[in-house]
Amino acid sequence: QGEQSNIQTIAVGPAASQIAIKQLGTNGGGFFNANSAHPFENPTPLSNFLELLAILLIPAALCHSFGTMINDTRQGWAILTTMTVVLLGALLVTLHYEQAGNPLLSALGVDQAPSLTQSGGNMEDKETRFGIVNSVLWATATTAASNGSVNAMHDSFMPLSGMVPMCLIQLGEVIFGGVGSGLYGMLIFAIIAVFVAGLMIGRTPEYLGKKIESFEIKMAAIVILIPAFFILMGTALAVVTDVGKLAIANPGAHGFSEILYAFSSAAGNNGSAFAGLSANTPFYNIVLGIIMLFGRYGIIIPVLAIAGSLAAKKSVPITVGTLPTHTPLFVLLLIATILLVGALTFVPALALGPIVEHLQLINLH
């Protein structure tokens, strides 16, 4: 009796030609469903590095462009430094929890230590050709920018390491951010930072020689509040309706995290997902589509209003009381503003999802 063979159909197409658009344009949509985990889109560690670099290339360059346009490159360096410090912090936290592995597997005696034959840690839904480090690098970069492409499944990250990419989206993707949109998001936080500093020293805040007054702060507040409102209200709607809960494949804290990530990704123009949520339903398609619309244009309009207001104002001279916005002190103030104003908004929601899941995991539940 002769050998029998089954015919295998391999999906092919112009995958490589789409990569530059996908990565440089912070688009993120892959030719294949596996996105950049697919070997036709991302075959080697070298291609992985180049595609990863492409995510951050234009957003980083825009910081220099900003400094050049205002004739003070120090301002651009301050913004770039802030972005880099926050990104490195996010990377280290994510890497720590991914490399530590799964406590449930450790309790069963499974070897998760790195060695010559394995990268160790939590390798679930990761490509062996990339390992922990390259997967974590990509996850933090793709959510710091509004890219959304993936080379590993974020849904299979450990609870706290999965929370970090979610937080980067919820910050408004101002850490490098999308092409164009990341820079103006960071400048909104810079305006809030100088406003807070002005309150502390009792003087009218200034940024780039323009006075920051009530109109600018109101518009900046709208920029901060609109994404938070739609993320939290959308999540609340999904968890209190049957059509929202039916899409959850993993009930409990992780299921809540999947919903929260979906609405964060839609509002933040990211596109990555905790893919355990079956989001291709009429309910999620309609609600997430509406949130994409408001999450994008609801921010652009007040940002343009701030730009028009500042452009119409006369520059004020620099005095002894003017806060320099290119110094390490301002970088620290800006980082604190991003973390306090941006991240604390979502702490109650995160406590119900990834934080609870982490506590359950370390108690072996």
Secondary structure, DSSP 8 states (H G I E B T S, - for coil): ------------SSHHHHHHHHHHTT----SSTTGGGSTTT--SHHHHHHHHHHHHHHHHHHHHHHHHHTT-HHHHHHHHHHHHHHHHHHHHHHHHHHHH--HHHHHTT------SS---S--TTB-TTTHHHHHHHHHHHHHHTT----SB-GGGS-HHHHHHHHHHHHTTS-SS-STTHHHHHHHHHHHHHHHHHHHHHTS--EETTEE--HHHHHHHHHHHHHHHHHHHHHHHHHHHSHHHHTTBSSTTHHHHHHHHHHHHHHHTT-----TTB---SHHHHHHHHHHHHHHHHHHHHHHHHHHHHHHHS------TTS--SSSHHHHHHHHHHIIIIIIGGGHHHHIIIIIHHHHHHHTT-
